[in-house]
Amino acid sequence: MDKKSKVNRALLAIIILLIVVCVVAGMLAFPKIRAALSNKAPTDTTSAASAVITTLEKSRAYQYDNMEIMKLTIEYPEVTLTNNPDAAQRINEQIELQVGAHTKSADELYQEAIEAYDDLQKEGFPFHPWEAYLKFQVTYNAHGLLSLYIDRYVYQGGAHGNTLRSSATWDLAQGVLRTLDSFYEPGFDYQSLILEAILKQAQDNMAQDPYLYFEEYQDSIKECFNQRSFYLAPDGLVIYYQQYEIAPYSTGIAEFTIPNL
């Protein structure tokens, strides 16, 4: 074997080794994959793989001038952790804070609805009842993690209402919120990885429907990326964008799923 062939084989071996290292690093970056590889059972007896979720509902009809001018509906979860009631209480307290804040916001919106009703009555125009809706949707409840998103929908008598989404992911062992960076190894450039996957999905989606996003969607995806706009799902990490950030109203809230691998 000549010297040139030996050098080529050595270079090929190094390239293969680098590819293997990159693949393993990517797999270790996501917690579910890392947990599967370690295959270790939890030693903390107070931790739980999943929580018991009970869906509760609150509703109120706001009356004025002998008619219902606004309706409030709230659907939210109550979390039970039999072996860890303290963690469950911490999670429920955070949920209740949001429910309380939305109820207070609805009371303020009701005052605006009264003013709008009076103005329309004076001008002889019909009034369409307003609506305030808050819904918590659990998306993941396993492997010691509870994840959900919260949609706040408000209709104020126009052509359509508007929805604002937020989300939360809790560690069931401690009852504390998890941030996006906590799901990746320290120093790992997860944001570039996520944006690359989102841009590829968006490009594929636009090939199917060229009016799905705004023309400048690629720049908007990067500019509007929010570290807090995520939740977990069985098939991976979901990143979402608010209405009008990267797409028209007809598209709704744009979601992109980053698979576990």
Phi and psi in degrees as GROMACS dihedral restraints (atoms count N, CA, C in turn):
[ dihedral_restraints ]
;  ai    aj    ak    al  type     phi  dphi    fc
    3     4     5     6     1   -77.2    20    10
    4     5     6     7     1   169.5    20    10
    6     7     8     9     1   -63.4    20    10
    7     8     9    10     1   -38.1    20    10
    9    10    11    12     1   -64.0    20    10
   10    11    12    13     1   -39.6    20    10
   12    13    14    15     1   -66.3    20    10
   13    14    15    16     1   -39.0    20    10
   15    16    17    18     1   -63.5    20    10
   16    17    18    19     1   -40.5    20    10
   18    19    20    21     1   -65.1    20    10
   19    20    21    22     1   -42.3    20    10
   21    22    23    24     1   -62.8    20    10
   22    23    24    25     1   -41.4    20    10
   24    25    26    27     1   -67.4    20    10
   25    26    27    28     1   -37.0    20    10
   27    28    29    30     1   -64.8    20    10
   28    29    30    31     1   -42.5    20    10
   30    31    32    33     1   -63.9    20    10
   31    32    33    34     1   -40.4    20    10
   33    34    35    36     1   -62.6    20    10
   34    35    36    37     1   -40.9    20    10
   36    37    38    39     1   -63.5    20    10
   37    38    39    40     1   -40.1    20    10
   39    40    41    42     1   -65.9    20    10
   40    41    42    43     1   -42.1    20    10
   42    43    44    45     1   -62.1    20    10
   43    44    45    46     1   -44.4    20    10
   45    46    47    48     1   -61.5    20    10
   46    47    48    49     1   -41.8    20    10
   48    49    50    51     1   -62.5    20    10
   49    50    51    52     1   -42.3    20    10
   51    52    53    54     1   -63.3    20    10
   52    53    54    55     1   -39.7    20    10
   54    55    56    57     1   -62.6    20    10
   55    56    57    58     1   -44.0    20    10
   57    58    59    60     1   -62.0    20    10
   58    59    60    61     1   -43.3    20    10
   60    61    62    63     1   -62.0    20    10
   61    62    63    64     1   -42.6    20    10
   63    64    65    66     1   -64.8    20    10
   64    65    66    67     1   -41.5    20    10
   66    67    68    69     1   -63.5    20    10
   67    68    69    70     1   -45.4    20    10
   69    70    71    72     1   -63.7    20    10
   70    71    72    73     1   -41.6    20    10
   72    73    74    75     1   -62.0    20    10
   73    74    75    76     1   -41.1    20    10
   75    76    77    78     1   -64.1    20    10
   76    77    78    79     1   -39.1    20    10
   78    79    80    81     1   -66.6    20    10
   79    80    81    82     1   -39.6    20    10
   81    82    83    84     1   -72.6    20    10
   82    83    84    85     1   -14.8    20    10
   84    85    86    87     1   -69.8    20    10
   85    86    87    88     1   -29.8    20    10
   87    88    89    90     1   -99.0    20    10
   88    89    90    91     1   132.6    20    10
   90    91    92    93     1   -61.3    20    10
   91    92    93    94     1   -38.0    20    10
   93    94    95    96     1   -65.0    20    10
   94    95    96    97     1   -38.3    20    10
   96    97    98    99     1   -68.1    20    10
   97    98    99   100     1   -43.9    20    10
   99   100   101   102     1   -60.3    20    10
  100   101   102   103     1   -41.3    20    10
  102   103   104   105     1   -66.3    20    10
  103   104   105   106     1   -38.9    20    10
  105   106   107   108     1   -64.6    20    10
  106   107   108   109     1   -37.8    20    10
  108   109   110   111     1   -69.9    20    10
  109   110   111   112     1   -39.5    20    10
  111   112   113   114     1   -71.9    20    10
  112   113   114   115     1   -35.9    20    10
  114   115   116   117     1    53.1    20    10
  115   116   117   118     1    42.4    20    10
  117   118   119   120     1  -107.1    20    10
  118   119   120   121     1   136.7    20    10
  120   121   122   123     1   -80.6    20    10
  121   122   123   124     1   145.6    20    10
  123   124   125   126     1   -65.9    20    10
  124   125   126   127     1   139.8    20    10
  126   127   128   129     1   -96.5    20    10
  127   128   129   130     1   -13.9    20    10
  129   130   131   132     1   -82.4    20    10
  130   131   132   133     1   114.7    20    10
  132   133   134   135     1   -73.5    20    10
  133   134   135   136     1   -12.7    20    10
  135   136   137   138     1   -86.9    20    10
  136   137   138   139     1   -12.7    20    10
  138   139   140   141     1   -80.7    20    10
  139   140   141   142     1   158.4    20    10
  141   142   143   144     1  -134.2    20    10
  142   143   144   145     1   143.4    20    10
  144   145   146   147     1   -70.2    20    10
  145   146   147   148     1   -32.1    20    10
  147   148   149   150     1  -150.3    20    10
  148   149   150   151     1   164.6    20    10
  150   151   152   153     1  -108.0    20    10
  151   152   153   154     1   157.3    20    10
  153   154   155   156     1   -88.8    20    10
  154   155   156   157     1   124.6    20    10
  156   157   158   159     1  -111.3    20    10
  157   158   159   160     1   126.0    20    10
  159   160   161   162     1  -115.4    20    10
  160   161   162   163     1   123.0    20    10
  162   163   164   165     1   -85.5    20    10
  163   164   165   166     1   124.7    20    10
  165   166   167   168     1  -111.6    20    10
  166   167   168   169     1   157.8    20    10
  168   169   170   171     1  -139.5    20    10
  169   170   171   172     1   138.1    20    10
  171   172   173   174     1  -124.9    20    10
  172   173   174   175     1   140.5    20    10
  174   175   176   177     1  -145.9    20    10
  175   176   177   178     1   154.1    20    10
  177   178   179   180     1  -153.0    20    10
  178   179   180   181     1   135.4    20    10
  180   181   182   183     1  -102.4    20    10
  181   182   183   184     1   122.5    20    10
  183   184   185   186     1   -92.8    20    10
  184   185   186   187     1   120.1    20    10
  186   187   188   189     1  -101.8    20    10
  187   188   189   190     1   146.1    20    10
  189   190   191   192     1  -160.2    20    10
  190   191   192   193     1   132.7    20    10
  192   193   194   195     1    56.5    20    10
  193   194   195   196     1    43.3    20    10
  195   196   197   198     1    61.9    20    10
  196   197   198   199     1    28.6    20    10
  198   199   200   201     1  -148.3    20    10
  199   200   201   202     1   157.6    20    10
  201   202   203   204     1   -83.2    20    10
  202   203   204   205     1   115.4    20    10
  204   205   206   207     1  -104.5    20    10
  205   206   207   208     1   -10.5    20    10
  207   208   209   210     1  -159.0    20    10
  208   209   210   211     1   147.6    20    10
  210   211   212   213     1  -129.4    20    10
  211   212   213   214     1   136.9    20    10
  213   214   215   216     1  -113.7    20    10
  214   215   216   217     1   130.8    20    10
  216   217   218   219     1  -134.3    20    10
  217   218   219   220     1   131.1    20    10
  219   220   221   222     1  -130.9    20    10
  220   221   222   223     1   123.6    20    10
  222   223   224   225     1  -115.3    20    10
  223   224   225   226     1   121.7    20    10
  225   226   227   228     1  -144.7    20    10
  226   227   228   229     1   156.4    20    10
  228   229   230   231     1   -92.2    20    10
  229   230   231   232     1   148.8    20    10
  231   232   233   234     1  -111.7    20    10
  232   233   234   235     1   126.0    20    10
  234   235   236   237     1   -98.5    20    10
  235   236   237   238     1   132.5    20    10
  237   238   239   240     1  -123.1    20    10
  238   239   240   241     1   127.4    20    10
  240   241   242   243     1  -125.7    20    10
  241   242   243   244     1   100.6    20    10
  243   244   245   246     1   -55.8    20    10
  244   245   246   247     1   -42.0    20    10
  246   247   248   249     1   -90.5    20    10
  247   248   249   250     1    -1.6    20    10
  249   250   251   252     1  -149.1    20    10
  250   251   252   253     1    67.3    20    10
  252   253   254   255     1   -64.0    20    10
  253   254   255   256     1   -28.6    20    10
  255   256   257   258     1   -65.0    20    10
  256   257   258   259     1   -43.0    20    10
  258   259   260   261     1   -65.0    20    10
  259   260   261   262     1   -40.6    20    10
  261   262   263   264     1   -62.6    20    10
  262   263   264   265     1   -39.8    20    10
  264   265   266   267     1   -64.1    20    10
  265   266   267   268     1   -40.5    20    10
  267   268   269   270     1   -62.7    20    10
  268   269   270   271     1   -42.0    20    10
  270   271   272   273     1   -66.1    20    10
  271   272   273   274     1   -46.1    20    10
  273   274   275   276     1   -63.2    20    10
  274   275   276   277     1   -35.1    20    10
  276   277   278   279     1   -64.0    20    10
  277   278   279   280     1   -38.7    20    10
  279   280   281   282     1   -67.3    20    10
  280   281   282   283     1   -39.1    20    10
  282   283   284   285     1   -65.4    20    10
  283   284   285   286     1   -43.5    20    10
  285   286   287   288     1   -64.2    20    10
  286   287   288   289     1   -32.8    20    10
  288   289   290   291     1   -62.3    20    10
  289   290   291   292     1   -41.5    20    10
  291   292   293   294     1   -69.0    20    10
  292   293   294   295     1   -38.9    20    10
  294   295   296   297     1   -62.7    20    10
  295   296   297   298     1   -43.8    20    10
  297   298   299   300     1   -64.2    20    10
  298   299   300   301     1   -40.6    20    10
  300   301   302   303     1   -65.3    20    10
  301   302   303   304     1   -38.6    20    10
  303   304   305   306     1   -70.3    20    10
  304   305   306   307     1   -35.9    20    10
  306   307   308   309     1   -63.8    20    10
  307   308   309   310     1   -42.9    20    10
  309   310   311   312     1   -63.9    20    10
  310   311   312   313     1   -40.9    20    10
  312   313   314   315     1   -63.0    20    10
  313   314   315   316     1   -36.3    20    10
  315   316   317   318     1   -66.8    20    10
  316   317   318   319     1   -37.7    20    10
  318   319   320   321     1   -61.6    20    10
  319   320   321   322     1   -39.7    20    10
  321   322   323   324     1   -69.3    20    10
  322   323   324   325     1   -37.9    20    10
  324   325   326   327     1   -64.7    20    10
  325   326   327   328     1   -34.1    20    10
  327   328   329   330     1   -59.6    20    10
  328   329   330   331     1   -40.5    20    10
  330   331   332   333     1   -63.8    20    10
  331   332   333   334     1   -36.7    20    10
  333   334   335   336     1   -67.9    20    10
  334   335   336   337     1   -36.2    20    10
  336   337   338   339     1   -64.9    20    10
  337   338   339   340     1   -37.3    20    10
  339   340   341   342     1   -62.0    20    10
  340   341   342   343     1   -45.7    20    10
  342   343   344   345     1   -62.8    20    10
  343   344   345   346     1   -42.0    20    10
  345   346   347   348     1   -65.5    20    10
  346   347   348   349     1   -39.5    20    10
  348   349   350   351     1   -61.9    20    10
  349   350   351   352     1   -47.4    20    10
  351   352   353   354     1   -62.9    20    10
  352   353   354   355     1   -41.7    20    10
  354   355   356   357     1   -63.9    20    10
  355   356   357   358     1   -43.1    20    10
  357   358   359   360     1   -68.6    20    10
  358   359   360   361     1   -36.0    20    10
  360   361   362   363     1   -64.0    20    10
  361   362   363   364     1   -40.5    20    10
  363   364   365   366     1   -64.3    20    10
  364   365   366   367     1   -35.2    20    10
  366   367   368   369     1   -89.1    20    10
  367   368   369   370     1    -5.3    20    10
  369   370   371   372     1    79.6    20    10
  370   371   372   373     1    22.0    20    10
  372   373   374   375     1  -102.6    20    10
  373   374   375   376     1   150.9    20    10
  375   376   377   378     1   -72.0    20    10
  376   377   378   379     1   150.5    20    10
  378   379   380   381     1  -108.4    20    10
  379   380   381   382     1   128.3    20    10
  381   382   383   384     1  -100.0    20    10
  382   383   384   385     1   123.4    20    10
  384   385   386   387     1   -52.6    20    10
  385   386   387   388     1   139.7    20    10
  387   388   389   390     1   -84.1    20    10
  388   389   390   391     1   166.2    20    10
  390   391   392   393     1  -146.8    20    10
  391   392   393   394     1   139.8    20    10
  393   394   395   396     1  -127.4    20    10
  394   395   396   397     1   123.9    20    10
  396   397   398   399     1  -134.1    20    10
  397   398   399   400     1   130.2    20    10
  399   400   401   402     1  -126.1    20    10
  400   401   402   403     1   123.3    20    10
  402   403   404   405     1  -133.1    20    10
  403   404   405   406     1   127.9    20    10
  405   406   407   408     1   -95.8    20    10
  406   407   408   409     1   127.7    20    10
  408   409   410   411     1  -120.3    20    10
  409   410   411   412     1   110.9    20    10
  411   412   413   414     1   -72.6    20    10
  412   413   414   415     1   129.1    20    10
  414   415   416   417     1  -114.3    20    10
  415   416   417   418     1   -20.4    20    10
  417   418   419   420     1  -152.9    20    10
  418   419   420   421     1   132.9    20    10
  420   421   422   423     1  -150.6    20    10
  421   422   423   424     1    75.5    20    10
  423   424   425   426     1  -165.4    20    10
  424   425   426   427     1   167.5    20    10
  426   427   428   429     1    52.7    20    10
  427   428   429   430     1    34.5    20    10
  429   430   431   432     1    73.7    20    10
  430   431   432   433     1    17.9    20    10
  432   433   434   435     1  -130.2    20    10
  433   434   435   436     1   139.8    20    10
  435   436   437   438     1  -123.0    20    10
  436   437   438   439     1   122.7    20    10
  438   439   440   441     1  -128.9    20    10
  439   440   441   442     1   145.3    20    10
  441   442   443   444     1  -157.6    20    10
  442   443   444   445     1   163.9    20    10
  444   445   446   447     1  -122.3    20    10
  445   446   447   448     1   157.4    20    10
  447   448   449   450     1  -124.8    20    10
  448   449   450   451     1   118.2    20    10
  450   451   452   453     1  -102.2    20    10
  451   452   453   454     1   125.9    20    10
  453   454   455   456     1  -108.2    20    10
  454   455   456   457     1   108.1    20    10
  456   457   458   459     1  -107.1    20    10
  457   458   459   460     1   132.0    20    10
  459   460   461   462     1  -131.5    20    10
  460   461   462   463     1   127.6    20    10
  462   463   464   465     1  -116.4    20    10
  463   464   465   466     1   126.0    20    10
  465   466   467   468     1  -122.1    20    10
  466   467   468   469     1    36.2    20    10
  468   469   470   471     1    84.5    20    10
  469   470   471   472     1     5.4    20    10
  471   472   473   474     1   -88.6    20    10
  472   473   474   475     1  -156.3    20    10
  474   475   476   477     1   -67.1    20    10
  475   476   477   478     1   -31.6    20    10
  477   478   479   480     1  -162.0    20    10
  478   479   480   481     1   164.7    20    10
  480   481   482   483     1   -88.2    20    10
  481   482   483   484     1  -179.2    20    10
  483   484   485   486     1  -129.6    20    10
  484   485   486   487     1   145.4    20    10
  486   487   488   489     1  -118.4    20    10
  487   488   489   490     1   133.3    20    10
  489   490   491   492     1  -117.0    20    10
  490   491   492   493     1   127.3    20    10
  492   493   494   495     1  -108.7    20    10
  493   494   495   496     1   140.8    20    10
  495   496   497   498     1  -133.1    20    10
  496   497   498   499     1   178.0    20    10
  498   499   500   501     1  -157.7    20    10
  499   500   501   502     1   166.9    20    10
  501   502   503   504     1  -155.2    20    10
  502   503   504   505     1   144.5    20    10
  504   505   506   507     1  -134.1    20    10
  505   506   507   508     1   125.3    20    10
  507   508   509   510     1  -112.7    20    10
  508   509   510   511     1   146.9    20    10
  510   511   512   513     1   -85.2    20    10
  511   512   513   514     1   115.9    20    10
  513   514   515   516     1   -69.6    20    10
  514   515   516   517     1   -21.1    20    10
  516   517   518   519     1   -71.2    20    10
  517   518   519   520     1   -35.4    20    10
  519   520   521   522     1  -112.6    20    10
  520   521   522   523     1   -18.6    20    10
  522   523   524   525     1    73.5    20    10
  523   524   525   526     1    28.5    20    10
  525   526   527   528     1  -114.3    20    10
  526   527   528   529     1   155.4    20    10
  528   529   530   531     1   -73.7    20    10
  529   530   531   532     1   143.3    20    10
  531   532   533   534     1  -102.8    20    10
  532   533   534   535     1   139.0    20    10
  534   535   536   537     1   -96.2    20    10
  535   536   537   538     1   163.6    20    10
  537   538   539   540     1   -61.1    20    10
  538   539   540   541     1   -41.7    20    10
  540   541   542   543     1   -66.6    20    10
  541   542   543   544     1   -20.9    20    10
  543   544   545   546     1   -71.6    20    10
  544   545   546   547     1   -10.5    20    10
  546   547   548   549     1   -91.8    20    10
  547   548   549   550     1     4.2    20    10
  549   550   551   552     1  -130.3    20    10
  550   551   552   553     1   158.2    20    10
  552   553   554   555     1   -65.6    20    10
  553   554   555   556     1   144.1    20    10
  555   556   557   558     1   -55.9    20    10
  556   557   558   559     1   134.4    20    10
  558   559   560   561     1    87.3    20    10
  559   560   561   562     1    -8.9    20    10
  561   562   563   564     1   -76.8    20    10
  562   563   564   565     1   131.0    20    10
  564   565   566   567     1   -81.0    20    10
  565   566   567   568     1    70.6    20    10
  567   568   569   570     1   -70.2    20    10
  568   569   570   571     1   -31.6    20    10
  570   571   572   573     1   -64.2    20    10
  571   572   573   574     1   -41.7    20    10
  573   574   575   576     1   -64.7    20    10
  574   575   576   577     1   -39.1    20    10
  576   577   578   579     1   -62.9    20    10
  577   578   579   580     1   -44.8    20    10
  579   580   581   582     1   -65.1    20    10
  580   581   582   583     1   -47.6    20    10
  582   583   584   585     1   -63.1    20    10
  583   584   585   586     1   -37.0    20    10
  585   586   587   588     1   -62.4    20    10
  586   587   588   589     1   -42.3    20    10
  588   589   590   591     1   -67.8    20    10
  589   590   591   592     1   -39.9    20    10
  591   592   593   594     1   -64.6    20    10
  592   593   594   595     1   -46.1    20    10
  594   595   596   597     1   -61.8    20    10
  595   596   597   598     1   -37.6    20    10
  597   598   599   600     1   -66.6    20    10
  598   599   600   601     1   -44.5    20    10
  600   601   602   603     1   -63.5    20    10
  601   602   603   604     1   -42.7    20    10
  603   604   605   606     1   -63.5    20    10
  604   605   606   607     1   -40.2    20    10
  606   607   608   609     1   -62.8    20    10
  607   608   609   610     1   -42.6    20    10
  609   610   611   612     1   -64.5    20    10
  610   611   612   613     1   -39.9    20    10
  612   613   614   615     1   -64.7    20    10
  613   614   615   616     1   -39.5    20    10
  615   616   617   618     1   -67.3    20    10
  616   617   618   619     1   -28.9    20    10
  618   619   620   621     1   -66.2    20    10
  619   620   621   622     1   -29.1    20    10
  621   622   623   624     1   -85.5    20    10
  622   623   624   625     1   -35.6    20    10
  624   625   626   627     1  -142.4    20    10
  625   626   627   628     1    97.2    20    10
  627   628   629   630     1   -67.1    20    10
  628   629   630   631     1    -8.3    20    10
  630   631   632   633     1  -107.8    20    10
  631   632   633   634     1    12.2    20    10
  633   634   635   636     1   -68.7    20    10
  634   635   636   637     1   -39.7    20    10
  636   637   638   639     1  -122.0    20    10
  637   638   639   640     1   168.6    20    10
  639   640   641   642     1   -67.1    20    10
  640   641   642   643     1   160.5    20    10
  642   643   644   645     1   -60.1    20    10
  643   644   645   646     1   -36.4    20    10
  645   646   647   648     1   -93.2    20    10
  646   647   648   649     1    29.8    20    10
  648   649   650   651     1   -58.8    20    10
  649   650   651   652     1   -33.5    20    10
  651   652   653   654     1   -64.5    20    10
  652   653   654   655     1   -43.8    20    10
  654   655   656   657     1   -67.1    20    10
  655   656   657   658     1   -40.1    20    10
  657   658   659   660     1   -65.7    20    10
  658   659   660   661     1   -36.2    20    10
  660   661   662   663     1   -59.4    20    10
  661   662   663   664     1   -41.0    20    10
  663   664   665   666     1   -74.1    20    10
  664   665   666   667     1   -45.0    20    10
  666   667   668   669     1   -69.4    20    10
  667   668   669   670     1   -34.5    20    10
  669   670   671   672     1   -96.3    20    10
  670   671   672   673     1     3.6    20    10
  672   673   674   675     1   -58.9    20    10
  673   674   675   676     1   128.3    20    10
  675   676   677   678     1  -124.7    20    10
  676   677   678   679     1   124.3    20    10
  678   679   680   681     1   -59.9    20    10
  679   680   681   682     1   -24.6    20    10
  681   682   683   684     1   -89.2    20    10
  682   683   684   685     1   -11.3    20    10
  684   685   686   687     1   -90.0    20    10
  685   686   687   688     1    70.7    20    10
  687   688   689   690     1  -150.4    20    10
  688   689   690   691     1   158.7    20    10
  690   691   692   693     1  -153.6    20    10
  691   692   693   694     1   166.9    20    10
  693   694   695   696     1   -97.1    20    10
  694   695   696   697     1   150.4    20    10
  696   697   698   699     1  -139.6    20    10
  697   698   699   700     1   163.4    20    10
  699   700   701   702     1   -56.7    20    10
  700   701   702   703     1   -28.7    20    10
  702   703   704   705     1  -101.7    20    10
  703   704   705   706     1    11.2    20    10
  705   706   707   708     1   142.4    20    10
  706   707   708   709     1  -161.6    20    10
  708   709   710   711     1   -92.2    20    10
  709   710   711   712     1   132.7    20    10
  711   712   713   714     1  -110.8    20    10
  712   713   714   715     1   124.5    20    10
  714   715   716   717     1  -106.3    20    10
  715   716   717   718     1   134.7    20    10
  717   718   719   720     1  -128.2    20    10
  718   719   720   721     1   157.8    20    10
  720   721   722   723     1  -123.8    20    10
  721   722   723   724     1   140.5    20    10
  723   724   725   726     1   -66.9    20    10
  724   725   726   727     1   163.9    20    10
  726   727   728   729     1   -55.1    20    10
  727   728   729   730     1   137.5    20    10
  729   730   731   732     1    74.2    20    10
  730   731   732   733     1    -3.2    20    10
  732   733   734   735     1   -71.6    20    10
  733   734   735   736     1   -45.0    20    10
  735   736   737   738     1  -128.9    20    10
  736   737   738   739     1    -3.0    20    10
  738   739   740   741     1  -150.4    20    10
  739   740   741   742     1   160.5    20    10
  741   742   743   744     1   -70.4    20    10
  742   743   744   745     1   170.2    20    10
  744   745   746   747     1   -57.8    20    10
  745   746   747   748     1   -36.7    20    10
  747   748   749   750     1   -60.9    20    10
  748   749   750   751     1   -26.0    20    10
  750   751   752   753     1   -77.0    20    10
  751   752   753   754     1   -29.8    20    10
  753   754   755   756     1    81.1    20    10
  754   755   756   757     1  -154.9    20    10
  756   757   758   759     1   -79.7    20    10
  757   758   759   760     1   118.5    20    10
  759   760   761   762     1   -79.3    20    10
  760   761   762   763     1   130.4    20    10
  762   763   764   765     1  -122.7    20    10
  763   764   765   766     1   144.8    20    10
  765   766   767   768     1  -136.6    20    10
  766   767   768   769     1   127.1    20    10
  768   769   770   771     1  -100.1    20    10
  769   770   771   772     1   126.2    20    10
  771   772   773   774     1   -98.7    20    10
  772   773   774   775     1   109.7    20    10
  774   775   776   777     1   -58.7    20    10
  775   776   777   778     1   158.2    20    10
  777   778   779   780     1   -58.4    20    10
  778   779   780   781     1   -33.0    20    10
